[in-house]
Amino acid sequence: MTDRPLRLKLDHLVVHGMAPAHAKALGPLVQAELARLVAAGGVPPHLAAGGRIPALPRLHATPGAAPDAVAAQVARAVYGAMGGGSAQGGGTTQGGGSTPGNGG
């Protein structure tokens, strides 16, 4: 099996209630966590030749959650939507407050 690069484009990530500097840091953190999840769990076969992932539901992070915790939550949601099954790692950051999600 040959490893091929995975290209994933997130159209929108809307964040409310997070400091601008922390919100800006989310992109690279989500990318790193998605890379870790794909390396650990692989790319689902139905996406290996290309595909589209539907919009994700709104996510709620714990108020004051660190950017890496919010990014991990977003990455797990994306990986799960890819069909990657149960994404492992990190604690949950559910509750009210910061809201990363699809603004589409």
N, C-alpha and C positions, 0 to 999 in steps of 0.2 A: 504494500500500500504506500502510495506516495503522499507525503504531506504537502498540501497546497495552502497558500495563504488564505486566510479568511478575511473578507472585507465586509464590515458591518457599518451601516450608516444610520445614526439616530437623527431623525429629522428635527425633533424638538425635545428639549428637556426644560420644563418650566419649574422654577424653584421659588417658593414663597416662604418668607419668615427666616431666611438664612442670611448671614452677613455676606455682602457682595464678594468679598475676597474668598470666603469659603465656597460660595456657589460657583465661582470661577474655577476653583480647584477640582470640581466634581468630574469634569470631562476626562482628564488624564487618570484620575482614580478609578472611574468606571471602566475605562479601557484596560487598565492593569488587572482589575478583578475579573473582567470578562476573559482576558487572555489566560488567567489562572484557571478559571472554570472550564474553558474549552480544552486547555492542556490536560486537565484532570479527567474530564468526562467526554471529550471529543465533540465533533460536530454531528448532529443528528443526520442520518442518511438522507432524509427527504430535503435537507438544505445543502447537502454536499455539492449538488449541481446548480445551486442558486435557488432563491425563493424569497418570500416576503413574510415578515412577521407583522401581525395585526397590532393595532394600537394597544398599549398597556393600560391597565386601570390606574387610577390615581393611587399613589402610595403616600402613606403618612409616616413621617419620622418623628422620633421623640424630640420634643423641644430641647434645643441646645446640643443635639447629637453632633458628634465630630464628623467632618466631611468624609473621612474614610468609612465610617459606619453607614452613612447615607449612600455613598457610592456602592458599597457592598450590597445594600438592599436593592438598589437600582439594577446592578449587574445580575443579581440572582433572579430578579423579575424578568429581565431580558433573556437570560439563559433558559429560564423556565418556559418563556413564550416561544423560544426556539425549539422546544421539545426536548431540552436537555435533561428533563427529569428533575429529580430532587437535587437542587444545587446545594452543595455543602459548604460549610465554613461560615465563620462570623456569627455573632448573635443577631437577634432580631432588633429592629429599631422601630417598632410599631407604637402608635399612640397618636396624639394630636400634634399640631405644630407645623414644622417644615413640610412642604408638600412637593417632592419631586414627582413629576408625572408627565404624561404626554399632553402637550398643549394643542395638539393637532385637531 
